[in-house]
Amino acid sequence: MAKLKVTQIRSGIGGKHAARETLRSLGLKRIGQTVEQEDRPEIRGMVKAVRHLVTVEEVD
């Protein structure tokens, strides 16, 4: 199954509480941190909710 490489590029400070919690759920705690997540609809939805704070790459 494909994976997504998610990198936090902006801070969640000053944003909505839900956006900060979504970053936490993705496993991101600081700017520049990268995590690999399974490419599932739930993860895609979380990434879409915080697309202004992260970058996403597909990894095989």
Secondary structure, DSSP 8 states (H G I E B T S, - for coil): --EEEEEE-S--TTS-HHHHHHHHHHT--STT-EEEEE--HHHHHHHHHTTTTEEEEEE-
